[in-house]
Amino acid sequence: MSAVQSLQSLRDRLHASDRLPVVFLGHGNPMNAIEDTAYSRSWSDLGRTLPRPQAILVVSAHWMTKGTTLVDVSAMPRIIHDFYGFPQELYAQQYPAPGNPELARDVVALLSSHHAQEDDSWGLDHGAWTVLKFLYPGADVPVFQLSIDMSQDLDWHLEIGRTLSELRDRGVLILGSGNIVHNLRALSQTGTTPDFALEFDSLFAERLTERDLGALADRKWLGSLLHQAHPSVDHYLPALTIAGASDARDELTFMNDSFDLGSVSMRSFVFHG
């Protein structure tokens, strides 16, 4: 199926809708899933304001691939507890939302230029379900994940967002989950935030507000600050995809512009159409 045919299939399969927002959430510590925190409360509050979509597509920092973009086509995505050393209560958490195999396969075709392929082995990792359980606690909206191709440069992920933006007019909520600053080597139990983290977080917010997305995907322009904020860019890429799915018609709102353990920015943002 060509990308053009995929677009038509999407339009046939999904009802036209008012333009849905695109959302990026800083997910941070998995314990937010079971603790009453300012972050988990904010996700619940956001969920009460979001429309009910026909489906949710999640781009999580925790599904990394190389050389391909995988799309989960499973009918019932399994829950992945991809962390270690946490309380048993966290490993008992479930989010039994259905998938949407037909829509997921349409997205594979839509992203054919981005080497997309089907996958039925992944499911929902903690970048997805730890926030979804607050946004849509009934687990009754079909959801599927999209991987991040770590072999591609930053602008590739912006372009994926632009391609996916078509889904916004067809009742699909596009959700990114990662962190604007994510340097686990610089964690501080006292909560002291290093200068590089403050600088990168501020720069990101400023450039996003100005819709200077090219700067946010320019490694040379970001310089060494990018590596300080992200020794690995996996938690940064979902933010670029969500930014790419926005356009000049959108209104930008920030949430949770604070740091956890010093070097994990919880800054989140929503683009409303």
Secondary structure as UniProt FT lines:
FT   HELIX           3..13
FT   STRAND          22..26
FT   HELIX           30..33
FT   HELIX           38..49
FT   STRAND          55..65
FT   STRAND          69..72
FT   HELIX           88..91
FT   HELIX           101..110
FT   HELIX           112..114
FT   STRAND          116..119
FT   HELIX           126..135
FT   TURN            137..138
FT   STRAND          143..149
FT   TURN            150..151
FT   HELIX           154..164
FT   HELIX           165..170
FT   STRAND          172..178
FT   HELIX           184..186
FT   TURN            189..190
FT   HELIX           195..209
FT   TURN            210..211
FT   HELIX           213..216
FT   HELIX           219..222
FT   HELIX           224..229
FT   HELIX           233..235
FT   HELIX           237..244
FT   TURN            248..249
FT   STRAND          251..255
FT   STRAND          259..260
FT   TURN            261..263
FT   STRAND          264..265
FT   STRAND          268..272
//
